[in-house]
Structure formats: structure tokens, C-alpha cells
Amino acid sequence: MRRTGNKTIVPFKAKIVEPIRLLPRAERIERIIAAGLNLFNLESRDVYIDLLTDSGTGAMSAQQLGAAMMGDESYAGSRSFERLAENFSRITGLPYVIPAHQGRGAERVLNSVLVKKHQIVPGNSHFDTTKAHIEFSGGRCIDCTIQAGKSSQELHPFKGNLDLVALRQAVEEYGAKHVAYVLITVTCNSGGGQPVSMQNMREVSAYARSRGIAVYLDVARFAENAFFIKEREEGYADKSIAEIVFEMFSYADGCTMSAKKDGIVPMGGLIGVRDQGLFEALKTPTILFEGFFTYGGMSGMTMEALATGLEEVLDEDYLRYRVGQVAQLGAWLEEEGVPIVRPVGGHAVFIDGRLFFPDIPEDEFPAQAVCVELYKEGGVRAVEIGSNLIGRNPDTGENIRPAMDLCRLTIPRRVYSSEHLEHVVDAAKTVLDGQHSRSRGLAFLKEAQGIRHFASTFREL
Ligand SMILES: Cc1ncc(COP(=O)(O)O)c(C=O)c1O
């Protein structure tokens, strides 16, 4: 039993449980080979601890399930949407709300209206579906994350921040009218689950507005970002999470949200906007792609659970436990010598694949190899956020070499105990001790097109 690190108070107890099992090692090896060394191809029943994602995997509360029973399933004018939209507007200050089935649904609707061919969207390490939707609408993403956010070891309290110099350069180079909008992702997923400071949001917004450019937030993990601001940024220690969240949104013209993270629901998404004209323009694509604009792919039950989840996620005790649990896993891994991205972000611990397997060449997917070994060793399912995920340059077709090649251990909300996370640490330590001198990685068996990490398969070299 590990005893070091911050002990957090867990502000809930279990009422319903779901059985899980650890397959014998020989069967795990059989399963991962049959899956083409791609962890997305595993059956969930063959996974002991599932750290693939924090998206839609959180445990709902008794209050959320109770609220769900009040769901109004009316096609139009659902009472549940009214409650959800009221809650979201009160929390964010954004008066107009459009529902979507999940984050990428919201991204498709918003980008289909905002992005014109050849326009750019500068931002901080756009999430993969966001990038894909901007490109699908004819736009290009320009990554303006600060340098510290691209290094796994450089310590910085807000590694998700945008570099204002890089942002200005992009705007100068393309011209303000060729900038569809600036996107700030809070917290920044691809860059390590790292927060963005309030000061950075304020400065980015002031600059963008001075050039007549709109600012949008991708707010999948807005409450976790707010907690980091409270903990780390001067002047915010005495503010409530709700006050911090409200200020964050004040710097934006609108947002998209995957509600599967900080909404703590299995499915759902939202768009919030300030402008009534834009709200009207979003209705038709919502009807085309998502559903009528008072449900957008969510059931009344989901909308009720989400309306309650948005209230629960602002609870400071919950956020302290949540961010504390992720930090605890990071501290334990570091104690065992596992190289991780520092400081630890809000929803995941990232193992640096290139440092974990220093002898595996960069183009042989070291982080994917870490994911495969963790499954073989402990039945743990992680996900690669690196060379495989980032894919090829759409103009040249060449493999993009990402700044970091990471294996992400993503922690579902309110699901796993310390014992579960200790098992993960033991598995990582065993792999590290036994295989540090491994010199070959993986090669594609079949390379999928587009977002390739979901479907590509590999062989061991
Ligand atoms: C920052 C961010 N934006 C957007 C999305 C897409 O959301 P969804 O999976 O609900 O489509 C995700 C999902 O992980 C995300 O992390």
C-alpha cells in the first residue's frame, strides 16, 4: 500500500458496482495480438482497468439518476432542455444554447457555419476531432501552444497557454479576415491535460477582439481548468469555482462542449453563443446533423442528468478529489522512475514514450509500445497520444513528428479507487524494469486513413 503524496478526501461512496476481472497473462497476450496491437480493438470485458478515456466513462450520482427520471422526451420544447439551457447559461453567461449528441457533433455544427475555405483557426493543440472538423470545413489549424507545453519535463503552471507572439504572427501572416476564430481548449487535452491561465485567456481575447476576431472555447474540462486557476493563479484563491468559470467564459464569444467529461454523463454535447444571429444560423445545421434544436441527439433523461452534472462538477471538494487523484497517480509513477509529463494535468497522467523506451526509434511508435506492454502486464488499457494519433500532413502526406510521443492514462471520474491505481503503477514499474533496454518498437500492419489511431493495426519489430 502506497502512503506517500497528498491524501485527498473522497467526497462520495459507492452505491452500485460493476464487476471487472483480470484475465490470465497468456490470454491477455492472445487478445492484444488479435487486436492488432491497437487497444481500441479490445473487448472491454478483456480489460481490467480501463484508462482509455475519461469521456463518457464517469460514474453518475444518485442525484443525476434521480433527475434523469424526470426527463421530458418531447420532440420539441422539452422541459429538460429548458432546464439544461438555463443551467448552462447561468454558469457560463452565454445566452444561447444548442444541444448536440457529443462534442464532435457540436464542432461539426459550429464549424460548418464559422469556417470558410482556406481560413485558419489558431489555437492551443486542437483536439483531433476539432482539427478534423475545421479541416472538413476547408480550414487549417495553427498550433500556437507555448513552448513549455511542448516539452514533457519543463515545469510551468499553465502549459496549455497560447503563445501570443505565435498568435500575432499567424494573424499577420494570413490577415485577420482569413482567421475564422481563435480557439482556446480548456484544459488542453492533446498537450497533456494542461490548464490555461485566466491571464492568458484575457490577453488572447483582448488581442483577438482588437483585430475583430472571435474567440471560442472548447470546454470539455472547464471546471478542472477553473480549479487549476484557483490553485495556481494569483488573485483567484478566494474566488469560488463558479466565479472563476464565469470569468473564463466572459473572454469568449461562444464555446463547444463535449459533455461527456465535465458534464459527467455518458453522452452529450453543447454549443453556447452570445450572438443571436449566429444562434439562428446554427439551427439548420443542428437539425441536419444532430436533431431538433431542443434535443440535438440527447434524450430528455440525458439532458436532465447533464443539467445536474453541470452543477455537481462545480463543487470544490469534488474537484480537489478529482485533480488530487490524478496527481497522486503521477506522484506514484514518478517515485518508481516512470517518466511522465510534468506537472500532471487534470484528467490524465501521460507517460513519455520516448523517455520510457529511449532505444526505440521515434518512428517505431514508442508510446504505442508502452500501451501494449501495460495491457500485457496488467490488463490496463491506455491510449497513445503521439505519432500514430497525429497522422500525416494533409498537404505533403508525410508523417508529422509530434513534439511528444505519449501514453495517456486517463482517469474516469468517480470510478477507480487507490487500489486500482496502485495496480497500474505496479504494472508500469514491472514493464520499465524488465524492458528498459528494448530497442525495437512497432510498425503498421495496416495504416488507417484520417484519424488513424482508432483503426490502424501494428506488428512488433
Ligand atoms: C478537448 C476535447 N474537445 C473535443 C472532444 C470531442 O468530444 P466528443 O468525444 O464528445 O465528441 C474531446 C474528446 O475527448 C476533447 O477532449
PDBQT file of the ligand as one rigid body, heavy atoms in Angstrom, charges set to zero:
ROOT
HETATM    1  C1  LIG A 501     -10.782  18.827 -25.701  1.00  0.00    +0.000 C 
HETATM    2  C2  LIG A 501     -11.766  17.975 -26.439  1.00  0.00    +0.000 A 
HETATM    3  N1  LIG A 501     -12.545  18.519 -27.379  1.00  0.00    +0.000 NA
HETATM    4  C3  LIG A 501     -13.451  17.784 -28.052  1.00  0.00    +0.000 A 
HETATM    5  C4  LIG A 501     -13.619  16.437 -27.831  1.00  0.00    +0.000 A 
HETATM    6  C5  LIG A 501     -14.619  15.661 -28.633  1.00  0.00    +0.000 C 
HETATM    7  O1  LIG A 501     -15.698  15.306 -27.852  1.00  0.00    +0.000 OA
HETATM    8  P1  LIG A 501     -16.563  14.000 -28.087  1.00  0.00    +0.000 P 
HETATM    9  O2  LIG A 501     -15.702  12.808 -27.836  1.00  0.00    +0.000 OA
HETATM   10  O3  LIG A 501     -17.688  14.115 -27.122  1.00  0.00    +0.000 OA
HETATM   11  O4  LIG A 501     -17.044  14.011 -29.498  1.00  0.00    +0.000 OA
HETATM   12  C6  LIG A 501     -12.817  15.832 -26.855  1.00  0.00    +0.000 A 
HETATM   13  C7  LIG A 501     -12.957  14.385 -26.598  1.00  0.00    +0.000 C 
HETATM   14  O5  LIG A 501     -12.138  13.749 -25.975  1.00  0.00    +0.000 OA
HETATM   15  C8  LIG A 501     -11.868  16.614 -26.144  1.00  0.00    +0.000 A 
HETATM   16  O6  LIG A 501     -11.084  16.093 -25.199  1.00  0.00    +0.000 OA
ENDROOT
TORSDOF 0
